[in-house]
Amino acid sequence: MSNPKDVRHVVVDLLDDVTVEKRLLSEALPKRLAKLPAEDRARAQRLVMQTLRGMDRCDRMLGPFLRQRPVPRVLNILRLGVAEICNGGAAHGVVNACVEIAKAQVETEHARGLVNAVLRKIDREKAKWDTLPIPRLPKWLRKPLLADYGKEAVAAMEAAQFAGAPVDLTAKGDAAALAVAVKGEMLPMGSVRLADAGQITNLPGYAEGDWWVQDVAATLPAKVLDAQTGETVLDMCAAPGGKTMQLAAAGANVTALDVSEGRMKRVEENLTRTKLAAELVTGDALEFEGGPFDAILLDAPCTATGTIRRHPDLPYAKDGSEFPGLFELQEYMIDRALGLLKPDGRLVYCTCSLLIDEGEEQVRDALARHEGLAVDLDALRLPGVEADWIGPEGLRLFPHYMADQGGMDGFFITCLRRK
């Protein structure tokens, strides 16, 4: 077992990656965690997620004890200390470890006294943590969401994001049997939910490929597509492969396309483990030549703002500046997908985004660009989907839906057909 201080040191490095270098955890984690023994990697991930999720509360706790904002790394050391202490960590060990992290670098060594004094004060005030407001989204994201949905809805989203996310499993076969095997809860949409999954690879059926991890909301696009045995189906942005596996399990002849070679390796690994088959193509979707297909699933590159409950780094690594480029790319991809369809084919377009610009607005624009295109609302009426979740342009899912059962990722899903 490595020293707990080493784990915390890596966590502060990760906090710096996100808040200073503006890197997503998905980019930073592999390299950082490689420094730790396997048994400590889960702890490091838990601590960095806990700190990011409660960042706003950490800063509110620290405010009264800081006359001026410390340098970023010192601030992140303090944030980690606050998050641990206020979530039940043993203060003595946390304070000593954070002081050691400050002493480890020349640019932070001067702050070891500050770290020691402030975190000891935090320990005396830790009861305030639970009285603080639910952490708010950053202004660059909160402002458009308020304009689109109003204060009450945004507050509900923030509460769901702060609560975090359980683990959902998609069964290759019998979901009810899987729920019994893993002692999980069967959700109305057919996913199996685990409140405390533990080590995923140790769960029954993992090695046999009986299931894969996939948020319940992310399962719905493939269900809307409703691939039939023998149909030719294109999964246009396939990685990491959850939807590809759903389509293959339905008996379709699937072509899985993605621009990232590294991410396509994950698709291949997942297909191998689950003993499912698909043709894998690494390449740019806008340049892909193939088909025509009976059906296409386009899970378009997006802001991923619907996944913050699983990815609390996103509000701190991003600033919204990439939004316009993504909106434009989504338009191009919808047009390209429609060009790869058979005349009577169907396109399911989806994004794991909370922004109307990446959902309803894209559909309105596509209908205006393509004469004879229509939304198939009947395809969206699935088991477990409430009628008022469906609007004229498609199905809108929020993180606070099914909040009493652990919520879901935010998504927009629609099905387009030519009249």
C-alpha positions in Angstrom: 0.0 0.0 0.0 1.4 3.4 -0.9 1.5 6.3 1.5 -1.9 8.2 1.6 0.1 11.4 1.1 1.1 10.1 -2.3 -2.5 9.6 -3.2 -3.3 13.2 -2.2 -0.3 14.5 -4.0 -1.7 13.0 -7.2 -5.1 14.4 -6.5 -3.7 17.9 -6.2 -1.9 17.4 -9.5 -5.2 16.4 -11.0 -6.9 19.5 -9.6 -4.2 21.6 -11.2 -4.7 19.8 -14.5 -8.4 20.7 -14.5 -8.4 24.2 -12.9 -5.1 25.6 -14.2 -4.3 23.6 -17.4 -8.0 23.3 -18.3 -7.7 19.6 -19.1 -10.5 17.1 -18.7 -10.0 14.4 -16.2 -10.4 11.8 -18.9 -7.2 13.2 -20.5 -5.3 13.6 -17.3 -6.2 10.5 -15.2 -4.4 7.7 -17.1 -1.0 9.3 -16.8 -1.5 10.5 -13.2 -3.0 7.3 -11.9 -0.1 5.3 -13.5 2.0 6.6 -10.6 -0.1 4.8 -8.0 -0.6 1.2 -7.1 -3.9 -0.3 -8.4 -5.4 -0.3 -4.9 -5.0 3.5 -4.6 -6.3 4.5 -8.0 -9.9 4.3 -7.0 -9.3 6.4 -3.9 -7.5 9.1 -5.9 -10.4 9.2 -8.3 -13.0 9.4 -5.5 -11.1 12.3 -3.8 -10.7 14.4 -6.9 -14.3 13.9 -7.9 -15.4 14.7 -4.4 -13.4 17.9 -4.4 -14.5 19.0 -7.8 -18.2 18.3 -7.0 -18.0 20.4 -3.9 -15.6 23.1 -5.2 -18.1 25.9 -4.6 -18.6 24.8 -1.0 -14.9 24.5 -0.5 -14.3 28.0 -1.6 -17.1 29.3 0.6 -15.6 27.5 3.6 -12.2 29.0 2.8 -13.3 32.5 2.2 -13.4 33.8 5.8 -9.9 32.5 6.5 -8.1 33.9 3.4 -7.2 37.6 3.2 -6.2 37.1 -0.5 -6.5 34.3 -3.0 -3.5 32.0 -2.8 -1.6 30.8 -5.9 -3.6 28.1 -7.7 -1.7 25.1 -6.4 -2.0 26.2 -2.8 -5.7 26.9 -3.3 -6.1 23.4 -4.7 -4.3 21.9 -1.7 -6.7 23.7 0.6 -9.7 22.7 -1.4 -8.7 19.0 -1.1 -8.2 19.4 2.6 -11.6 21.1 3.1 -13.4 18.4 1.0 -11.9 15.6 3.0 -12.3 17.1 6.4 -15.9 18.2 5.7 -16.8 14.8 4.3 -15.6 12.9 7.4 -11.9 12.6 6.9 -9.7 12.5 10.0 -8.5 16.1 10.3 -5.1 15.3 11.8 -4.0 13.1 9.0 -5.5 15.4 6.3 -3.8 18.5 7.7 -0.4 16.9 8.0 -0.6 15.4 4.4 -1.7 18.8 2.9 1.2 20.5 4.7 3.6 18.0 3.3 2.3 18.6 -0.3 2.8 22.3 0.2 6.4 21.7 1.4 7.2 19.5 -1.6 7.5 22.3 -4.1 9.5 25.5 -4.0 6.6 27.7 -5.2 4.3 26.4 -2.5 6.7 25.7 0.4 6.1 29.2 1.8 2.4 28.4 2.3 2.9 25.4 4.6 2.0 27.5 7.7 -1.1 28.9 5.9 -2.3 25.5 4.9 -1.8 24.2 8.5 -3.6 27.1 10.1 -6.5 27.4 7.7 -7.3 23.6 7.7 -7.2 23.5 11.5 -9.8 26.3 11.5 -11.8 24.5 8.9 -12.0 21.4 11.2 -13.5 23.5 13.9 -16.1 25.0 11.5 -16.9 21.8 9.5 -20.5 21.6 10.7 -21.2 24.6 8.4 -20.5 22.5 5.3 -24.0 20.9 5.2 -25.7 24.3 5.7 -24.1 25.8 2.6 -26.0 26.2 -0.7 -25.9 23.5 -3.3 -22.8 24.3 -5.5 -23.8 26.4 -8.5 -22.7 25.9 -12.1 -20.3 28.4 -13.4 -21.8 31.6 -15.0 -20.8 30.6 -18.5 -23.1 27.6 -18.4 -25.6 28.7 -15.8 -26.6 31.8 -17.8 -27.8 30.0 -20.9 -29.5 27.3 -18.9 -31.4 29.9 -16.9 -32.5 31.6 -20.1 -33.7 28.2 -21.5 -35.3 26.6 -18.5 -35.6 29.0 -15.5 -34.4 29.1 -12.0 -36.3 26.1 -10.6 -35.2 23.7 -13.2 -31.5 24.8 -13.0 -31.5 24.5 -9.2 -32.9 20.9 -9.6 -30.1 20.2 -12.2 -27.4 21.5 -9.8 -28.8 19.4 -6.9 -28.6 16.3 -9.1 -25.1 17.1 -10.2 -23.9 17.6 -6.7 -25.5 14.3 -5.6 -23.3 12.4 -8.1 -24.3 9.3 -10.1 -24.8 5.6 -9.4 -23.6 3.0 -11.9 -26.0 1.7 -14.5 -25.5 -1.6 -16.4 -27.0 -2.6 -19.8 -27.6 -6.3 -20.1 -26.7 -8.2 -23.3 -29.6 -10.5 -22.5 -32.0 -10.8 -19.6 -31.9 -7.6 -17.6 -34.1 -9.0 -14.8 -31.7 -11.9 -14.3 -28.8 -9.4 -14.3 -30.5 -7.3 -11.6 -30.7 -10.4 -9.4 -27.1 -11.5 -10.1 -25.6 -8.1 -9.2 -28.2 -7.2 -6.5 -29.2 -4.1 -8.5 -32.4 -2.2 -9.1 -34.3 -2.7 -12.3 -35.2 0.7 -13.8 -38.3 1.3 -15.9 -36.2 1.8 -19.1 -34.6 -1.6 -18.6 -31.2 -0.6 -17.1 -29.9 -2.2 -13.9 -28.8 0.4 -11.3 -26.2 -0.1 -8.5 -26.0 2.3 -5.7 -22.5 1.1 -4.7 -20.9 -0.9 -7.5 -17.5 -1.3 -5.9 -14.9 -2.7 -8.3 -16.7 -3.1 -11.6 -14.6 -5.9 -12.9 -15.4 -8.0 -9.9 -19.2 -8.0 -10.5 -20.8 -11.2 -11.7 -21.0 -11.5 -15.4 -18.2 -9.0 -16.2 -15.7 -11.5 -17.5 -18.4 -13.4 -19.4 -19.4 -10.2 -21.2 -23.0 -10.3 -19.9 -23.3 -6.5 -19.6 -21.6 -3.2 -19.9 -21.6 0.1 -18.0 -23.9 2.7 -19.6 -26.0 5.5 -18.1 -29.7 4.8 -18.4 -30.2 8.0 -20.5 -27.5 6.9 -22.9 -29.3 3.6 -23.6 -32.4 5.4 -25.1 -31.0 6.5 -28.5 -30.4 2.9 -29.6 -33.8 2.0 -28.3 -35.4 4.8 -30.2 -33.6 3.6 -33.4 -35.1 0.1 -32.7 -32.6 -1.8 -35.0 -34.0 -4.9 -36.5 -32.3 -8.2 -37.2 -30.4 -8.0 -40.5 -30.7 -4.2 -40.9 -27.6 -2.2 -41.9 -26.9 0.4 -39.2 -24.2 3.0 -38.9 -23.1 4.1 -35.4 -21.6 7.4 -36.6 -19.7 8.4 -33.5 -19.3 5.1 -31.9 -16.8 5.3 -29.1 -16.7 4.1 -26.3 -19.1 1.5 -27.8 -22.2 1.2 -25.5 -24.6 2.0 -28.4 -22.7 -0.2 -30.8 -23.1 -3.1 -28.5 -26.8 -2.4 -28.1 -27.3 -2.4 -31.9 -25.2 -5.5 -32.4 -27.1 -7.3 -29.6 -30.3 -6.5 -31.5 -29.0 -8.5 -34.4 -28.2 -5.6 -36.8 -25.3 -5.5 -39.1 -23.4 -2.6 -37.5 -20.7 -0.3 -38.8 -19.1 1.5 -36.0 -17.3 4.7 -37.0 -15.2 7.0 -34.9 -12.4 9.5 -35.6 -10.3 8.5 -32.6 -8.0 5.5 -33.0 -7.5 5.2 -29.2 -11.2 5.3 -28.5 -11.9 2.8 -31.2 -9.6 0.4 -29.4 -12.0 0.6 -26.5 -14.9 -0.2 -28.8 -13.0 -3.3 -30.0 -12.1 -4.4 -26.4 -15.8 -4.0 -25.4 -17.0 -6.0 -28.4 -14.5 -8.7 -27.7 -15.5 -9.0 -24.0 -19.2 -9.1 -24.8 -18.7 -11.5 -27.8 -20.6 -9.1 -30.1 -19.6 -8.2 -33.7 -19.5 -4.9 -35.7 -17.4 -3.6 -38.6 -15.0 -1.0 -37.1 -13.9 2.0 -39.1 -11.6 4.7 -37.9 -12.1 7.9 -39.8 -13.8 11.3 -40.1 -17.6 11.0 -40.2 -17.8 14.0 -42.6 -15.6 12.2 -45.1 -17.0 8.7 -44.6 -18.3 6.9 -47.8 -20.6 4.0 -47.2 -24.1 2.8 -47.2 -26.8 3.6 -47.9 -27.9 2.4 -44.5 -31.3 1.4 -43.2 -30.7 3.4 -40.0 -28.0 5.7 -38.5 -27.4 6.6 -34.9 -25.6 10.0 -34.6 -24.4 10.7 -31.1 -22.8 13.9 -32.1 -19.8 15.6 -30.5 -21.2 18.1 -28.1 -20.5 20.2 -24.9 -21.3 17.1 -22.7 -23.1 19.5 -20.3 -25.6 16.7 -19.5 -22.9 14.5 -17.9 -21.6 16.8 -15.2 -23.0 14.5 -12.4 -20.4 12.0 -13.7 -17.8 14.5 -14.9 -17.6 17.4 -12.3 -14.4 18.5 -13.9 -16.2 19.8 -17.0 -17.4 23.2 -15.6 -13.8 24.0 -14.5 -11.9 22.6 -17.6 -14.2 24.4 -20.1 -15.4 27.9 -20.5 -17.9 27.8 -23.3 -15.6 29.2 -26.0 -15.8 26.0 -28.0 -19.6 26.1 -28.3 -20.1 27.8 -31.7 -17.7 25.4 -33.4 -19.5 22.4 -32.0 -22.9 23.7 -33.0 -21.6 24.1 -36.6 -20.1 20.6 -36.6 -23.4 19.1 -35.5 -25.2 20.8 -38.5 -22.6 19.3 -40.9 -22.9 15.9 -39.3 -26.7 15.8 -39.5 -26.5 16.7 -43.2 -23.9 14.1 -43.8 -25.9 11.4 -42.0 -29.0 12.1 -44.0 -27.0 11.7 -47.2 -25.9 8.2 -46.1 -29.5 7.0 -45.5 -31.7 4.9 -47.7 -34.8 6.9 -48.9 -37.0 5.3 -46.3 -34.3 5.2 -43.6 -34.3 6.8 -40.2 -31.8 8.9 -38.3 -31.6 9.1 -34.6 -29.7 12.3 -33.6 -28.7 12.8 -29.9 -26.4 14.8 -27.7 -25.5 14.4 -24.0 -26.1 18.2 -23.7 -28.5 20.4 -21.7 -28.3 23.2 -24.3 -31.2 23.8 -26.7 -28.7 24.9 -29.3 -27.5 21.3 -29.5 -30.9 19.7 -29.4 -34.2 21.4 -30.3 -32.6 24.2 -32.3 -30.6 21.7 -34.4 -33.8 19.9 -35.2 -35.6 23.0 -36.2 -32.7 24.1 -38.4 -32.5 20.6 -40.0 -36.2 20.6 -40.8 -35.8 24.0 -42.5 -32.8 22.8 -44.5 -34.3 19.5 -45.7 -37.6 19.5 -47.4 -39.7 16.5 -46.5 -37.9 15.7 -43.3 -40.1 15.1 -40.2 -39.7 14.1 -36.5 -41.0 10.6 -35.7 -42.5 11.3 -32.2 -43.9 7.8 -32.0 -40.4 6.3 -31.9 -39.7 8.3 -28.7 -42.5 6.8 -26.7 -40.6 4.1 -24.9 -41.2 2.2 -21.6 -40.3 4.4 -18.7 -40.3 7.6 -20.8 -42.8 10.2 -19.4 -45.1 11.8 -22.0 -44.1 15.4 -20.9 -40.4 14.6 -21.5 -41.2 14.7 -25.3 -41.6 18.0 -27.1 -42.2 18.8 -30.8 -38.5 18.3 -31.7 -37.7 15.3 -29.6 -37.0 13.8 -26.2 -35.4 16.1 -23.6 -33.9 14.4 -20.5 -32.6 16.3 -17.4 -30.2 15.1 -14.6 -33.0 15.6 -12.0 -35.4 13.2 -13.7 -35.9 10.2 -11.5 -33.9 12.1 -8.8 -35.3 9.9 -6.0 -33.7 6.9 -7.8 -30.4 8.6 -8.5 -31.2 10.7 -11.6 -29.9 10.3 -15.2 -27.5 12.1 -17.6 -29.0 15.0 -19.5 -29.7 14.2 -23.1 -31.6 15.3 -26.2 -32.8 12.5 -28.6 -34.8 12.7 -31.7 -35.7 10.4 -34.7 -35.8 11.9 -38.2 -37.5 10.4 -41.2 -38.3 11.7 -44.7 -42.1 11.9 -45.3 
